[in-house]
Amino acid sequence: MTNALPPLYNGHAPITLQELFREALYAFEEWDTELTEPIVTFEGWVIPISLVFEAMRECDDIVPMNIVSAITERLTKRWEGEGPLDKMSFSTAARIMRVLVRKRLLANGGAEMVAVASRAAERNP
């Protein structure tokens, strides 16, 4: 499924993938108590937000500050990075969001969805 998304190039994501990351973040923000995770669409493909975050796991691009704020306000512990917050990479943001998606699925009783998503991510590194 992740092959439906544009690939990274030398650690950099095309703008379309960065925009899709933002859409996935907004979908996460609007996610209430449904068992299944939200989806976004890209070029006719319906994609769970966890796969968008997975696709950005190796992205070295710097996250815009408004996205950093949207992510760090969801953390239960204070963010402690190696640099100032405006230096968060998409890789770090994607890893944080993957954990938050898993936690939400578990809290909503969707443990089997977490297992399916984990297996899908393992098949599509």
C-alpha positions as CSV (number, residue, x, y, z in Angstrom):
1,M,0.0,0.0,0.0
2,T,2.8,2.4,0.8
3,N,3.9,2.0,-2.9
4,A,0.9,4.1,-3.8
5,L,2.6,7.1,-2.1
6,P,5.4,9.0,-3.8
7,P,8.9,7.8,-2.6
8,L,11.4,9.8,-0.7
9,Y,14.4,11.0,-2.7
10,N,17.7,11.0,-0.7
11,G,15.7,11.5,2.5
12,H,13.5,14.3,1.1
13,A,9.8,14.0,0.5
14,P,8.0,15.6,-2.4
15,I,5.7,18.4,-1.5
16,T,2.7,16.2,-2.3
17,L,3.7,13.7,0.4
18,Q,4.4,16.6,2.9
19,E,0.9,17.9,2.2
20,L,-0.6,14.4,2.6
21,F,1.2,14.2,6.0
22,R,-0.5,17.5,7.0
23,E,-3.9,16.0,5.9
24,A,-3.2,12.9,7.9
25,L,-2.4,15.0,10.9
26,Y,-5.7,16.9,10.5
27,A,-7.6,13.6,10.2
28,F,-6.0,12.4,13.4
29,E,-7.1,15.6,15.1
30,E,-10.7,15.0,14.1
31,W,-10.6,11.3,15.0
32,D,-13.1,10.6,17.8
33,T,-14.0,7.2,19.1
34,E,-14.3,5.1,15.9
35,L,-12.6,1.8,16.0
36,T,-10.9,2.2,12.7
37,E,-8.3,4.8,12.0
38,P,-9.0,7.8,9.7
39,I,-8.1,7.7,6.0
40,V,-6.9,10.2,3.5
41,T,-7.0,9.9,-0.3
42,F,-4.1,10.3,-2.7
43,E,-4.5,10.0,-6.5
44,G,-7.6,7.8,-6.1
45,W,-6.0,5.6,-3.4
46,V,-7.7,5.4,0.1
47,I,-4.8,5.3,2.6
48,P,-5.0,4.8,6.4
49,I,-3.1,7.7,8.1
50,S,-0.7,5.3,9.8
51,L,0.7,4.4,6.3
52,V,1.3,8.1,5.5
53,F,3.2,8.5,8.8
54,E,5.1,5.3,8.0
55,A,6.1,6.6,4.5
56,M,7.7,9.7,6.2
57,R,9.7,7.7,8.8
58,E,13.0,8.3,7.0
59,C,12.3,11.9,5.8
60,D,15.0,14.4,6.9
61,D,13.0,17.5,5.9
62,I,12.2,20.0,8.7
63,V,8.6,20.1,9.8
64,P,6.9,23.6,9.6
65,M,6.3,25.1,13.0
66,N,2.5,24.9,12.9
67,I,2.8,21.1,12.4
68,V,5.4,20.9,15.2
69,S,2.9,22.6,17.6
70,A,0.0,20.3,16.5
71,I,2.2,17.3,17.3
72,T,3.9,18.4,20.6
73,E,0.6,19.5,22.2
74,R,-0.5,15.8,22.0
75,L,2.5,14.5,23.9
76,T,2.0,13.5,27.5
77,K,5.7,14.4,28.3
78,R,7.5,17.5,27.4
79,W,9.3,17.3,24.1
80,E,13.0,17.0,24.5
81,G,14.8,17.0,21.2
82,E,18.4,17.6,20.4
83,G,17.7,21.0,19.0
84,P,15.0,23.6,19.2
85,L,11.4,22.6,18.3
86,D,11.6,24.3,15.0
87,K,14.2,21.7,14.0
88,M,11.9,18.7,14.3
89,S,12.3,16.4,11.2
90,F,9.4,14.7,9.5
91,S,11.0,11.4,10.6
92,T,10.6,12.3,14.2
93,A,7.1,13.7,13.7
94,A,6.1,10.6,11.8
95,R,7.4,8.2,14.5
96,I,5.5,10.2,17.2
97,M,2.3,10.1,15.1
98,R,2.6,6.4,14.5
99,V,2.8,5.8,18.3
100,L,-0.2,8.1,18.8
101,V,-2.3,6.3,16.2
102,R,-1.5,2.9,17.9
103,K,-2.4,4.3,21.3
104,R,-5.7,5.6,20.0
105,L,-6.5,2.3,18.3
106,L,-5.8,0.4,21.5
107,A,-7.8,2.9,23.6
108,N,-10.8,2.6,21.2
109,G,-10.7,-1.2,21.3
110,G,-9.1,-1.6,17.9
111,A,-6.2,-3.8,19.0
112,E,-6.7,-6.1,16.0
113,M,-6.4,-3.1,13.7
114,V,-3.0,-2.3,15.3
115,A,-1.8,-5.8,14.5
116,V,-3.0,-5.6,10.9
117,A,-1.3,-2.1,10.5
118,S,1.9,-3.4,12.0
119,R,2.0,-6.4,9.7
120,A,1.3,-4.2,6.7
121,A,4.2,-1.9,7.7
122,E,6.5,-4.9,8.0
123,R,5.7,-6.1,4.5
124,N,6.2,-2.6,3.0
125,P,9.4,-1.2,4.6
